[in-house]
Amino acid sequence: MRSKAPLLAALALASGLISAPAQIYSQNIVGFVNNPVPTGFSVQNNPFNRAGGNVITNLIANDGSFDGSYVYIWAGHTYDVYTLDSTMPTGISDAADVVPVPPPTINPGTAFYLNNQTGADLTNTYVGNVALATYPGSTTNAIAGSPLFSLLSSILPLGGRISSDLGFTNVDGALDGDYIYQPVIISGTFHGYNVSTFDSTLSTGFPGFGDASDQFPVPEPVIPLGGGFFFNNANGTPVNWIQTLGQ
């Protein structure tokens, strides 16, 4: 069974580097991420604001190399499905690849699925500005109370433990009973989800996460750079996921 290739990231430098464990940032807040796109399904996210806008045809190469592949964008209760097709006037079409459609926008903080149907493992380069107005600074992913499920990613180009590294913290137990669903994709095929429950009464080094039934403590979920996860807002309360950089 082939394992997923490691994600490579680099950030363009203007006036020196600022280091943190397993991450490198640029003081001019510009960079790129080379994200593997294996044959079949993969989780993707856009970790930058792209010059010219964050439409999908500006994020994924529109030179024919991804033609025939599908983009799945979570719409709250189901997926909106698009076909990448550089022969269309908009560069993208409907799920049946018959009618050209306006390319959807995917901003930092939103994950999506890409179904690579080219028959070859590819790499896509995401490039642009980190989503911060100033450095040092912070950014907020405002998660609505409804619908319950959201397909999320880190707004900042970071990977690591969801709370202690990525800042999705359970302050005063406000997220207790909410769930993290991490897709399990092997060789381009879905094999369900790893489910964790926010539970501030449990502790496994960072309080606190339980298993899907919230009976036993489990390690803090790790979200890879370039990856994403479903958040089940079981409490139905709006959540602000605040991330900081350089503070």
VOGU-3710 file (C-alpha; in Angstrom, 3 decimals, decimal comma):
1> mrskapllaa> 0,000/0,000/0,000  1,518/3,304/-1,042  1,629/6,047/1,564  0,829/9,636/0,737  3,882/11,661/-0,231  4,936/14,275/2,322  3,707/17,799/1,787  6,434/20,277/0,851  6,098/23,941/1,712  8,225/27,022/1,160
11> lalasglisa> 7,722/30,680/1,807  9,381/33,459/-0,185  11,724/35,587/1,913  12,036/39,356/1,916  13,798/40,347/5,117  14,724/37,203/7,002  13,107/34,131/8,508  10,986/33,652/11,580  11,081/30,051/12,838  8,732/27,879/14,868
21> paqiysqniv> 8,671/24,102/15,316  8,146/22,432/11,928  7,135/25,712/10,245  8,816/28,576/8,396  7,234/31,957/7,762  8,054/34,995/5,668  8,131/38,509/7,062  6,591/39,807/3,864  3,800/37,211/4,181  4,200/35,714/0,719
31> gfvnnpvptg> 4,742/32,068/-0,066  3,801/28,864/-1,794  2,834/25,303/-0,939  3,451/22,303/-3,198  0,548/19,987/-2,409  0,520/16,387/-3,717  -2,512/15,425/-5,823  -2,427/11,619/-6,050  -4,661/9,701/-8,416  -8,189/9,575/-6,996
41> fsvqnnpfnr> -9,418/11,602/-4,052  -7,361/13,921/-1,884  -8,141/16,679/0,597  -6,897/20,085/-0,528  -6,986/23,619/0,770  -5,913/27,019/-0,448  -3,604/28,461/2,242  -3,058/31,847/0,552  -4,892/34,760/-1,001  -4,029/34,548/-4,679
51> aggnvitnli> -3,382/37,570/-6,862  -6,368/37,842/-9,199  -8,722/36,185/-6,738  -9,279/32,782/-5,136  -11,369/31,221/-7,903  -10,560/27,555/-8,439  -9,177/28,097/-11,959  -6,693/30,544/-10,458  -5,703/28,081/-7,729  -5,312/24,910/-9,797
61> andgsfdgsy> -3,334/24,895/-13,040  -5,693/25,674/-15,930  -3,306/24,415/-18,607  -5,045/21,115/-19,311  -2,945/19,054/-16,905  -5,919/18,583/-14,535  -8,618/18,242/-17,226  -11,280/15,659/-16,371  -10,674/15,905/-12,641  -13,478/16,818/-10,238
71> vyiwaghtyd> -13,711/19,408/-7,485  -16,088/18,731/-4,572  -17,050/21,775/-2,503  -19,122/21,213/0,622  -22,337/23,259/0,475  -23,580/22,592/4,007  -25,684/19,491/3,330  -24,240/18,114/0,090  -21,435/18,765/-2,375  -21,339/21,075/-5,352
81> vytldstmpt> -19,379/19,161/-8,003  -17,371/20,728/-10,833  -15,227/19,352/-13,662  -11,897/20,963/-14,472  -11,866/21,506/-18,236  -9,481/24,015/-19,824  -11,378/23,783/-23,146  -14,396/25,485/-21,571  -14,524/29,305/-21,776  -14,557/29,500/-17,964
91> gisdaadvvp> -12,014/26,701/-17,491  -14,539/24,659/-15,530  -17,877/22,963/-16,142  -20,695/21,192/-14,357  -20,374/17,680/-12,905  -21,232/16,113/-16,280  -18,659/18,293/-18,105  -21,326/19,593/-20,474  -22,040/23,200/-19,513  -19,430/25,822/-18,619
101> vppptinpgt> -20,036/27,385/-15,202  -18,482/30,271/-13,278  -15,491/29,021/-11,282  -16,254/28,838/-7,539  -14,192/30,764/-4,993  -12,241/28,864/-2,325  -10,797/31,143/0,334  -8,243/30,222/3,006  -9,927/28,335/5,835  -12,041/26,158/3,538
111> afylnnqtga> -11,022/22,658/2,489  -12,279/20,771/-0,561  -11,880/17,417/-2,256  -10,089/16,961/-5,559  -10,687/13,764/-7,527  -7,697/13,395/-9,849  -8,887/11,524/-12,933  -5,843/12,160/-15,140  -4,317/8,751/-14,449  -1,120/10,243/-13,016
121> dltntyvgnv> -0,019/11,511/-9,615  0,350/15,291/-9,792  1,395/18,246/-7,661  -0,392/21,574/-7,426  1,323/24,753/-6,284  -0,709/27,179/-4,180  0,919/30,608/-4,080  -0,014/34,023/-2,749  -0,229/36,157/0,363  -0,798/34,821/3,856
131> alatypgstt> -4,269/35,910/5,018  -3,079/38,492/7,559  -3,625/42,236/7,352  -0,454/42,861/9,374  2,458/40,895/10,765  2,450/40,050/13,636  -1,281/39,559/13,466  -4,280/37,302/13,799  -7,066/36,014/11,588  -10,458/34,524/12,369
141> naiagsplfs> -12,377/31,693/10,731  -15,993/32,466/11,652  -17,884/29,156/11,783  -21,659/29,438/11,707  -23,891/27,552/14,112  -25,833/26,092/11,183  -25,353/23,959/9,133  -23,805/21,587/11,642  -21,028/20,293/9,351  -18,292/22,497/7,868
151> llssilplgg> -15,303/21,358/5,790  -12,484/23,446/7,250  -8,758/24,033/7,075  -6,264/26,303/8,762  -6,450/29,808/7,322  -2,714/30,170/7,904  -0,236/27,908/6,049  0,313/25,694/9,077  0,035/22,039/10,001  0,039/20,365/13,391
161> rissdlgftn> -2,077/19,659/16,451  -5,475/21,205/16,013  -5,570/23,116/19,305  -2,042/23,548/20,605  -0,525/24,320/17,156  -3,425/25,575/15,026  -5,320/27,507/17,682  -8,686/25,746/17,419  -9,089/25,793/21,201  -11,907/24,698/23,461
171> vdgaldgdyi> -12,084/27,751/25,707  -13,969/27,042/28,957  -15,431/23,884/27,420  -17,474/25,807/24,833  -16,778/23,099/22,209  -17,522/20,131/24,468  -19,557/17,608/22,484  -18,466/18,941/19,093  -16,636/16,592/16,719  -13,629/16,536/14,395
181> yqpviisgtf> -13,948/14,174/11,386  -10,632/13,466/9,656  -11,073/11,712/6,286  -9,128/8,499/5,797  -8,059/8,275/2,144  -5,859/5,403/1,015  -4,657/5,196/-2,596  -7,282/7,738/-3,633  -10,212/5,875/-2,044  -12,248/6,867/1,015
191> hgynvstfds> -12,093/4,574/4,017  -14,280/6,476/6,434  -13,280/9,020/9,055  -11,273/9,189/12,247  -13,623/10,893/14,708  -12,603/12,811/17,821  -14,831/14,576/20,355  -13,972/17,829/22,082  -14,143/17,145/25,827  -12,468/19,516/28,280
201> tlstgfpgfg> -12,865/16,979/31,092  -10,375/14,634/29,400  -6,647/15,173/29,107  -4,035/13,473/26,910  -1,323/16,086/27,124  -3,619/18,808/25,823  -7,149/18,845/27,243  -9,053/17,262/25,908  -10,341/14,900/23,228  -12,341/11,724/23,416
211> dasdqfpvpe> -13,106/9,008/20,911  -16,214/9,097/18,699  -18,413/7,954/21,597  -16,574/10,264/24,047  -15,788/7,408/26,408  -11,988/7,264/26,238  -9,320/9,967/25,847  -7,497/10,071/22,510  -4,490/12,068/21,279  -5,073/15,548/19,955
221> pviplgggff> -5,976/15,413/16,230  -3,160/16,420/13,875  -4,100/18,297/10,687  -1,377/18,248/8,016  -0,374/21,368/6,148  -2,552/21,460/3,053  -5,160/19,174/4,626  -8,623/19,635/6,059  -11,327/18,154/8,265  -15,029/18,233/8,945
231> fnnangtpvn> -16,133/20,085/12,067  -19,482/18,944/13,448  -20,843/21,881/15,407  -23,176/19,743/17,491  -23,835/22,630/19,895  -25,181/24,775/17,071  -23,382/27,853/18,412  -21,237/30,110/16,185  -17,513/29,542/16,756  -14,598/31,886/16,102
241> wiqtlgq> -11,395/29,992/15,299  -8,688/32,600/15,920  -5,144/32,022/14,713  -2,123/34,220/15,342  1,240/34,506/13,626  4,340/36,085/15,088  2,822/36,889/18,483
//
